[in-house]
């Protein structure tokens, strides 16, 4: 069955338009049931930008190429986490599965085909937590003989999952202390990168507001995998720093899938070489420091410092 497509937006009308345009060009778009959740304004500073998003959505509702389109405009700013958790939960309750995009993502013409086929294929494999259309540009993939690989970390760059997995997420992180105090659990959590513990600590301290790190924590505690394609069906345009939680980076789009290439889906287990490189990419202190050299990164560092001296 085809999964509904859920798109989350806030104050970037140009990014949202690009995302929707790429979806409208994708194979199977005419059968897609699309849900867009637009967060509300925070105040005077973003009022004009959010109004532009609202005006674009009004025009899209009037004429769109999808099977159906439902737009939800938040009356006030609830933040990315609350918008995603609420929106995905709502769609899951109706359909039992969902494909999720954020406004700064562009998809290839066969993204929907891959995602729907993969979600059908892996639905009964309870080892699989989610499926993503994005792939890291890893050197170990160059000699890899399969079209997909299993990862220990969920990915928010174009992904899909099922209601029975989504409903098990502990958004309140009730086992946080257990993970922090149990070396075995913490090491298992960090198989997706040592940065995950830092982000989790920031989430607990209120320095960041991340639905994704809580999603990944529940995945780790349940010891499940995310299915990644060898080559990416996603281009991330948020590396320009325009996103609320996005770092400035050019590394997101270096591993592109060629449209029309047939994907062979398999039930596998994590490949040690790929998992090792994935871990190193997300544990590199120099890269992490470089990615923090922007206003938001500096603000987070100040918040951490303030928390530590209290």
Secondary structure, 3 states (H helix, E strand, C coil): CCCEEEEEECCCHHHHHHHHHHHHCCCCHHHCEEEEEECCCCCHHHHHHHHHHHHHHHHHHHCCCCCEEEEEECCCCCCHHHHHHHHHHHHHHHHCEEEEEECCEEECCCHHHHHHHHHHHHCCCCCEEEEECCCCCCHHHHHCCCCEEEECCCCCCCEEEEHHHHCCCCCCCCCHHHHHHCHHHHHHHHHHCCHHHHHHHHHHHCCCCCHHHHHHHHHHHCCCEEEEECCECEEECCCECCCCCCCECCHHHCCECCCCCCCCCCCCCCCHHHHHHHHHHCCCHHHHHHHCCCHHHHHHHHHHHHHHHC
